[in-house]
Amino acid sequence: MAKNNLLITGDVYSNAQIMDIFRVSNSGGIRFSTKTRSLVIFSFHQSVNQKDVPYQDSWEKDTLHYTGQGKEGDQELTRNNKK
C-alpha cells in the first residue's frame, strides 16, 4: 500500500488509488495530470484477449514498445500521445 504517496515496488494498486495519488482521470492507458505534472502510463503486455485490451505492448531487450493511443496505422503526436 502507498504510504505518504510513495509507491512500493511489487504492491498492487487500485484504479482509485492511482487516481488519488497522481490526480489523474479514471480511464485511458496514458493519463496526464496538470495538477501534479505526472504522466501515468498503463502497459498491457501480450493480453490473452485482444478484444478486451486492443493495445498490445512488448519488450525487446530493455526497450518497451508502447502502442500509445490509436488502434491501427501510424499514430500522430496529438492528445495523450503528445504528453
Beta strands, then each sheet from edge to edge (+ up, - down):
strand 1: 30-33
strand 2: 38-41
strand 3: 58-60
strand 4: 63-65
sheet 1: 1+ 2-
sheet 2: 3+ 4-
end
